[in-house]
């Protein structure tokens, strides 16, 4: 297959999205058909490409010398691109119903669709320059989605979002510059690209640069102490927060951390150094801190946001173990958490859409009036806890296995953090389920007589996500083997 298809799948949704405000659709249905057809076409092209991977790269634009915007599909990029391509059409379908009464739909779906292409650009980037360009473009194109309602709260959240993203960009750029200076190439190469002859006595300087670069890209994963922006971004419409928390922004940050650790600086160079200790400490703190804040939070979307803060550092924990098994565990949780968390967010979004209720204490008895939504939410909660038979257990087991294989004190401390997090996850997820299904014998169900499940456009994506969570919980062997094969070249 011609490598030009890689540029097509990146640019097509960007162009299709940019045209939405200018197309005179006859009615809303025609707009929905255009958007869903565009997204589905990109998804089909992406999966055709995944099963017929072009071996060469495609240079879209050359700046100067060896600096260019270029695309190439490798194992790690295939995992992220496949995840994005699978989830986006379903999220778009859900969005049609949710955004019906939100206003400014054309502009919303313009940026929503463009975000699809830019996220694929990160996944398919051949080198750190290309990834950085699309990474920063992602911040720009998602800002209008965060502030979509234009409320005071949304504007303040947007400001926080911009401040954090600009800071992360500065740190990430420092890492990019040092890779270009001290590396043999800007391309992503398994094992890293550092030229040790150039490094000489500057080893500690390079390690310090890696730490800055790691934190710069990981700001999008809301690593401690740069995590407050993510719960604040929950003011955005649920289709936005679901993709922010499950796929586009936060997983792009985790993906970038994998790239710079294993494909630019190199795990062998970093393993056992003080730099590994620094990033490991930040990751472990974030795991416990995020789920602790989730237990205290009563607003449903913000509770799930703090949960995301914790679970993203599960992924980063695998990354900073700096071993092939660690990378495989990180990839597995990146994928499985995406299914689990987008499912949970869409359940909460359905509740808000149908009832306007946003707080946990308002959910008494809702499980009986919205059984489909709360059955799915329960399964998502159990998976997030790591109950055997569901996808979350598999990815957590992969991370624990990698930590045991590492055999270091920090790795064992990370395992302890995972166990504490599992307990706290059970508390903040199951308290919602208990309220929904067990409101108390004196509860007056007539007070929620108008509460009901949403229509098929919201239920279908939830059903697909639930099937995926259960399937990967019982049939994940082939997928885990594939991830271990991808990471074995490190």
NORVEN-V633058 format. One record per helix or strand of 3 or more residues. SS is the DSSP state (~ for helix, > for strand). FROM is the first residue (numbers start at 1). TO is the last residue. Records with the same first field share a line. If there is no record, write none. Layout:
SS: FROM-TO ; FROM-TO
//
This chain:
~: 4-22 ; 28-51 ; 75-101 ; 105-124 ; 128-146 ; 152-182 ; 196-199 ; 203-221 ; 228-235 ; 238-246 ; 248-265 ; 267-270 ; 274-296 ; 300-320 ; 324-355 ; 360-362 ; 366-369 ; 371-385 ; 391-406 ; 409-437 ; 445-448 ; 456-474 ; 477-487
>: 58-64 ; 67-71
//
